[in-house]
Amino acid sequence: MKFPIVAIAATSAFILRIWGIQNRFWMLEDQIRDWSIALRPFWELPLVGSPTHVHGYTIGPAFYWILWSIRVVLGPFFSNLPHAGGIGQAALATAADTLLMVAIWRRTGSPWIAITTFVLVVTSGYGLALAALVWNPTMGATLATAATALVLLNWHRGSMVRLGITAAVAWCSVHAYTGAVFVALCVLLALVVDAWTAGGRGAAMKAAGVVAATVAALQLPYLAHQIGQRFGDPAMRAVSGGVAEILSGRASPLWSQSFRGYLEAVRFNEAAPWTFPCLGAVLIAGGAITAWRFRRDPALLIVILLPPVGAIAGYAFFLGGLDAYYYLSLMPAAVLTVLLPIAAVPWTRVRHAVGIAVLLLATVTVPGRVQRSTTTLRLPEYKVLVTASRTLRAMNQPLRAIVTDFKLPPSCDPDFLYRVLGGTMDRRSPWVAVISADGTIRYINNDINKARQGAGDS
């Protein structure tokens, strides 16, 4: 019965994640920038990752490689419009979460723990809202989850090639989003420790060599970028600046803020809209029970219990504010920290009963969590922009500008979809197209500022 359950779960999760994406895809500055890059030929992709809000960029181009691949495979089916990227990212996230469910099922022998983990991770209100975006933090979380699942499946034990692939998936999560580094480093450590446990010091040294070589190879594009910039364009300058402030003695690590930030992220990403005032105690107790129950499974403990510890320690050296999405890659570990203690129940029937009860409780919360996601990070005007852009493209009339008579978020570009569809923007053209909220279009042969005023777009 395992395959039908897995297939139904994966299909349901994917449909849930992409439902209505063609009508309300979130298309703001990051999505426009990154999808524009994905539309380029492969050889024109950057050698580094996305810009970050703390200045600099991520340390490798894996996110753009993957997004470009999604555009090549899925783009033609959707006229290369950006929601194709959202569908591709949702598919990858679903594949990673499904792989994790299978891994937990095999590792614990409990379908209830595995399925409950899947339900809670997939239907996280914030995570579900983010799942079908073109956005590098979600890609980083997806790759981190996939790497964790590969370790728990013991897939890396098959060969050194498999070990290298697992290490590559983990490190590519850091390419996609720097906040995934806490999971990635734990995965790399687990690969070496597992080799030590299975084959002794020699096997561990060989595994460490493969891991180091894999990471070094993946950093070659970054090295090429730095050489091209004469090493004058460092990544993540704000982060390194915070560390320098602390190491110089001008500032102190923010331990309590970091711990509170992690708890708030778990509440916001996984628990909301419900509140758990004792969440910290639950996580600590769950971690202790998990550590005892799986004390002979060091790889599991490393990839489940160490990432949150590393994140709390790491973000204590970050002097800026902490947002919930920084911790996206840590959410599967948080969920498992709460659920894995079920495996410590010594009586089989009681263990199954507890697992079933927890699964039912998680299922009951799904509607509220899904409802929350439908009102977060959505652009209802996307459908109007797509329809109007198709109409404008069919007119084959170069335009000076496209404006709307309804309010869009500041970083949403109303002519982006028109250009993706092959429309021509020409500053010499006298024509400005005005899109109305009902999708109708009118042309103004006038100065663009007057057109904007006439369209009600100040």
C-alpha positions in Angstrom: 0.0 0.0 0.0 3.0 2.3 0.3 3.2 3.4 -3.4 -0.5 4.3 -3.7 -0.3 6.4 -0.5 2.8 8.1 -1.7 1.5 8.8 -5.1 -1.8 10.2 -3.8 0.0 12.4 -1.2 2.4 13.8 -3.8 -0.3 14.5 -6.4 -2.5 16.2 -3.8 0.4 18.3 -2.5 1.4 19.4 -6.0 -2.2 20.4 -7.0 -2.7 22.2 -3.7 0.5 24.2 -4.3 -0.2 25.3 -7.9 -4.0 25.7 -7.6 -4.9 29.1 -9.2 -1.3 30.1 -9.9 -2.2 31.2 -13.4 -4.6 33.7 -11.9 -2.8 35.1 -9.0 0.9 34.4 -9.3 3.0 36.7 -7.1 5.0 38.8 -9.6 7.2 41.4 -7.9 10.7 42.6 -8.2 12.5 39.3 -7.3 10.3 37.2 -9.6 10.7 39.6 -12.5 14.4 39.9 -12.1 15.0 36.1 -11.7 12.7 35.0 -14.4 14.2 37.6 -16.8 17.6 35.9 -16.1 16.1 32.4 -16.7 14.9 33.6 -20.1 18.5 34.1 -21.2 20.7 31.5 -22.9 22.6 29.3 -20.4 26.0 30.9 -21.2 24.6 34.3 -20.2 23.6 33.2 -16.7 25.4 34.8 -13.8 28.3 33.0 -12.1 26.8 33.9 -8.7 23.4 33.7 -7.1 20.6 36.1 -6.4 21.2 39.5 -4.8 20.3 39.6 -1.1 18.5 42.2 0.9 21.5 42.4 3.2 23.8 43.4 0.3 25.9 41.0 -1.8 24.6 37.8 -3.3 24.6 34.1 -2.7 27.8 32.2 -3.4 26.9 30.2 -6.5 24.6 30.0 -9.5 22.7 26.8 -8.8 19.4 28.6 -8.3 19.7 30.1 -11.8 20.8 26.8 -13.3 17.7 25.1 -11.9 15.4 27.9 -12.8 16.8 28.0 -16.3 16.1 24.3 -16.6 12.5 24.7 -15.4 12.1 27.4 -18.0 13.4 25.2 -20.8 11.3 22.2 -19.8 8.0 23.9 -18.7 8.3 27.4 -20.3 7.1 26.4 -23.8 3.8 25.0 -22.3 3.0 28.4 -20.7 4.3 30.8 -23.3 7.4 31.3 -21.1 5.3 33.3 -18.6 6.8 33.4 -15.1 4.2 31.2 -13.4 5.8 28.3 -15.3 8.7 28.9 -12.9 6.4 28.7 -9.9 4.9 25.4 -11.2 8.4 24.0 -11.6 9.5 25.1 -8.1 6.3 23.6 -6.7 7.0 20.3 -8.5 10.6 20.2 -7.0 9.4 21.1 -3.5 6.7 18.3 -3.7 9.3 15.8 -4.9 11.6 16.7 -2.0 8.9 16.5 0.6 7.7 13.2 -0.8 11.2 11.8 -0.7 11.5 12.9 2.9 8.2 11.2 3.7 9.5 7.9 2.2 12.8 8.3 4.1 11.1 8.8 7.4 8.7 5.9 6.7 11.7 3.6 6.1 13.8 4.9 8.9 11.2 4.7 11.6 8.9 2.0 10.2 6.0 4.3 11.1 3.7 5.5 8.3 1.9 7.8 10.8 5.1 9.8 11.6 6.0 10.0 7.9 2.6 11.0 6.6 2.0 13.5 9.5 5.4 15.1 8.7 4.4 15.4 5.1 1.0 16.9 5.9 2.5 19.5 8.3 5.3 20.5 6.0 3.2 20.8 2.9 0.3 22.6 4.4 2.3 25.1 6.5 0.3 28.3 5.7 3.4 30.4 5.0 5.3 27.6 3.3 2.3 26.8 1.1 2.0 30.5 0.1 5.7 30.5 -0.9 5.8 27.0 -2.6 4.8 28.2 -6.1 7.0 31.3 -6.3 10.0 32.0 -8.4 12.1 32.7 -5.3 15.5 31.5 -4.2 14.8 30.9 -0.4 12.2 28.4 -1.3 14.6 26.7 -3.7 17.2 26.6 -1.0 14.7 24.9 1.4 13.7 22.4 -1.3 17.3 21.3 -2.0 18.0 21.2 1.8 15.0 18.9 2.3 16.1 16.7 -0.6 19.6 16.3 0.7 18.3 15.4 4.2 16.0 12.8 2.7 18.9 11.3 0.7 20.8 10.9 3.9 17.9 9.3 5.8 17.4 6.9 2.9 21.0 5.9 3.1 21.1 6.5 -0.7 24.7 7.8 -0.4 25.9 4.4 0.7 25.5 3.0 -2.7 28.7 4.5 -4.1 31.1 7.4 -3.9 29.2 8.9 -6.8 26.0 8.9 -4.9 27.8 10.4 -1.9 29.1 13.2 -4.1 25.6 13.8 -5.6 24.1 14.1 -2.1 26.9 16.5 -1.1 26.2 18.5 -4.3 22.5 18.7 -3.6 23.2 19.9 -0.1 25.7 22.6 -1.2 23.5 23.8 -4.0 21.0 24.7 -1.3 23.5 27.2 -0.1 24.0 28.5 -3.6 20.2 29.1 -3.7 19.9 30.6 -0.3 22.6 31.2 2.3 20.2 30.5 5.2 20.2 26.8 4.1 23.9 26.5 5.2 23.0 25.1 8.6 21.2 22.1 7.0 23.8 21.7 4.3 26.8 21.6 6.7 24.9 19.0 8.9 24.3 16.9 5.8 27.9 17.0 4.8 28.9 16.1 8.4 26.4 13.2 8.4 28.0 11.8 5.2 31.4 11.7 6.8 30.2 10.4 10.2 28.0 7.7 8.5 31.0 6.6 6.5 33.1 6.4 9.8 30.3 4.3 11.5 30.1 1.9 8.6 33.7 1.6 7.5 36.0 3.2 10.0 38.5 6.0 9.7 39.6 5.1 6.1 36.1 5.3 4.8 35.5 8.5 6.6 38.6 10.1 5.1 37.5 9.0 1.6 34.1 10.4 2.2 35.5 13.7 3.5 37.7 13.9 0.3 34.6 13.4 -1.9 32.7 16.0 0.0 35.5 18.5 -0.1 36.1 18.0 -3.8 32.4 18.4 -4.6 32.1 21.6 -2.7 35.3 22.9 -4.3 34.0 22.1 -7.8 30.7 23.9 -7.1 32.6 27.0 -6.1 34.5 27.3 -9.3 31.9 29.6 -10.9 32.1 31.9 -7.9 35.9 31.8 -8.2 35.7 32.7 -11.9 33.3 35.6 -11.0 35.8 36.9 -8.4 38.7 36.7 -10.8 36.6 38.6 -13.3 35.9 41.3 -10.6 39.5 41.2 -9.4 38.2 40.0 -6.0 36.5 43.3 -5.4 32.9 42.0 -5.2 32.5 39.9 -2.0 29.3 38.1 -1.2 27.2 38.7 1.8 29.0 41.8 3.0 26.4 42.7 5.7 26.7 39.2 7.2 30.5 39.3 7.3 30.3 42.8 8.6 28.2 41.7 11.6 30.7 38.9 12.4 33.6 41.4 12.2 31.8 43.7 14.6 31.4 40.9 17.1 34.9 39.5 16.7 36.3 43.0 17.2 34.5 43.4 20.5 32.3 46.3 19.2 29.2 44.1 19.5 28.1 41.0 21.3 26.3 37.8 20.0 22.5 38.1 20.2 21.9 34.7 21.8 18.4 35.4 23.2 17.2 37.2 20.1 18.4 34.3 18.0 16.6 31.7 20.1 13.4 33.8 20.1 13.8 34.3 16.3 13.9 30.5 15.8 10.8 29.9 18.0 8.9 32.7 16.3 9.8 31.2 12.9 8.5 27.8 13.9 5.3 29.4 15.2 4.8 31.5 12.1 5.8 28.8 9.5 4.3 25.7 11.1 2.0 26.5 14.1 0.1 29.5 12.9 -2.7 30.4 13.2 -2.7 28.4 16.5 -0.5 29.5 19.4 1.7 27.2 21.5 3.0 29.1 24.5 5.3 26.2 25.5 6.7 25.6 22.1 10.3 26.0 23.2 9.8 23.4 26.0 8.1 21.1 23.5 11.0 21.3 21.0 13.7 20.8 23.7 11.8 17.8 25.2 11.2 16.4 21.7 14.9 16.8 20.9 15.9 15.0 24.1 13.6 12.1 23.5 14.6 11.9 19.9 18.3 11.9 20.9 17.7 9.0 23.3 15.5 7.0 20.9 17.8 7.3 18.0 21.1 7.3 19.9 22.4 4.5 17.6 21.6 6.5 14.5 24.0 9.4 14.4 23.3 10.4 10.8 19.6 11.0 11.7 20.5 12.9 14.8 22.9 15.1 12.9 20.5 16.1 10.2 17.5 16.5 12.5 18.8 18.0 15.7 21.9 19.9 14.8 20.6 22.3 12.1 18.4 24.3 14.6 21.3 24.4 17.1 23.6 25.7 14.3 21.0 28.2 13.2 20.5 29.6 16.7 24.3 29.9 17.1 24.8 31.3 13.6 22.1 33.9 13.7 23.4 35.1 17.0 26.2 36.6 15.0 23.8 38.3 12.6 23.1 41.8 13.8 20.0 42.5 11.6 16.4 41.6 12.1 15.3 38.0 11.7 12.5 37.1 9.3 10.5 33.9 9.3 11.7 32.9 5.8 15.3 32.7 7.0 14.3 29.4 8.6 12.4 27.7 5.8 15.0 25.0 5.4 14.8 24.2 9.1 11.0 23.5 9.3 11.1 19.8 8.4 13.6 19.3 11.2 11.4 21.2 13.6 8.4 19.1 12.7 10.3 15.9 13.1 11.7 17.0 16.4 8.1 17.0 17.7 7.0 13.8 15.9 9.9 11.4 16.2 9.4 10.9 20.0 6.3 8.9 19.0 8.8 6.2 17.9 10.0 6.0 21.5 6.6 4.7 22.8 7.5 1.1 23.8 4.1 -0.6 23.2 3.3 -1.2 19.5 -0.4 -0.7 19.7 -0.1 2.4 21.8 2.6 3.8 19.4 0.3 3.2 16.4 -2.7 4.7 18.3 -0.7 7.9 19.1 0.6 8.1 15.5 -2.9 7.9 14.1 -4.3 10.4 16.6 -1.5 12.9 15.7 -2.2 12.4 12.0 -5.9 13.0 12.5 -5.2 16.1 14.5 -2.8 17.4 11.8 -5.4 16.6 9.1 -8.1 18.6 11.0 -5.9 21.7 11.0 -5.3 21.5 7.2 -8.3 23.7 6.1 -7.4 26.6 8.3 -3.7 26.4 7.2 -4.7 26.2 3.5 -7.1 29.2 4.0 -4.3 31.2 5.4 -2.1 30.5 2.4 -4.7 31.7 -0.1 -4.5 35.3 1.2 -0.7 35.5 1.5 1.7 36.5 -1.2 -0.9 36.5 -4.0 -1.3 39.0 -6.9 -5.0 38.8 -7.9 -4.3 41.2 -10.8 -1.9 38.7 -12.5 -4.7 37.1 -14.6 -5.8 40.5 -15.8 -2.2 41.4 -16.8 -1.7 38.1 -18.6 -4.9 38.4 -20.6 -4.3 42.1 -21.5 -0.7 41.4 -22.4 -1.8 38.6 -24.8 -4.3 41.0 -26.4 -1.7 43.7 -26.8 0.8 41.3 -28.3 -1.7 40.1 -30.8 -2.2 43.8 -31.9 1.5 43.8 -32.9 1.7 47.5 -32.1 5.0 48.8 -30.5 4.2 50.7 -27.3 5.9 53.4 -25.4 4.5 52.2 -22.1 1.8 50.1 -20.4 0.0 51.4 -17.4 -3.0 50.3 -15.3 -5.9 52.2 -13.9 -5.8 50.1 -10.8 -3.1 50.0 -8.1 -0.3 47.4 -8.3 2.5 46.7 -5.8 5.3 49.2 -6.3 7.8 46.7 -7.8 5.3 45.0 -10.1 6.1 46.0 -13.7 2.9 46.0 -15.9 4.8 45.7 -19.2 6.9 42.7 -18.1 4.5 40.0 -19.3 4.0 41.8 -22.6 7.7 41.8 -23.2 8.0 38.1 -22.3 5.3 37.3 -24.9 7.4 39.0 -27.5 5.8 42.5 -27.5 7.9 45.5 -28.5 8.5 48.5 -26.2 9.7 51.5 -28.2 10.2 54.9 -26.5 9.6 56.6 -29.9 6.1 55.1 -30.1 3.3 57.6 -29.5 1.1 54.9 -28.0 0.5 54.1 -24.3 -1.7 51.2 -23.4 -4.0 51.5 -20.3 -5.2 48.3 -18.8 -8.4 48.4 -16.7 -9.3 46.2 -13.8 -11.8 44.3 -15.9 -9.1 43.5 -18.5 -10.2 46.0 -21.1 -7.6 48.1 -22.9 -7.6 51.6 -24.3 -4.8 53.4 -26.1 -3.7 56.9 -25.5 -1.7 58.8 -28.1 -0.2 61.2 -25.6 2.6 62.0 -23.2 3.1 59.1 -20.8 2.7 61.2 -17.7 -0.7 62.4 -18.9 -1.6 58.8 -19.7 -0.8 57.8 -16.2 -2.8 60.6 -14.8 -5.7 59.7 -17.0 -5.4 56.1 -15.9 -5.4 57.1 -12.3 -1.9 55.8 -11.8 -0.1 58.6 -9.9 
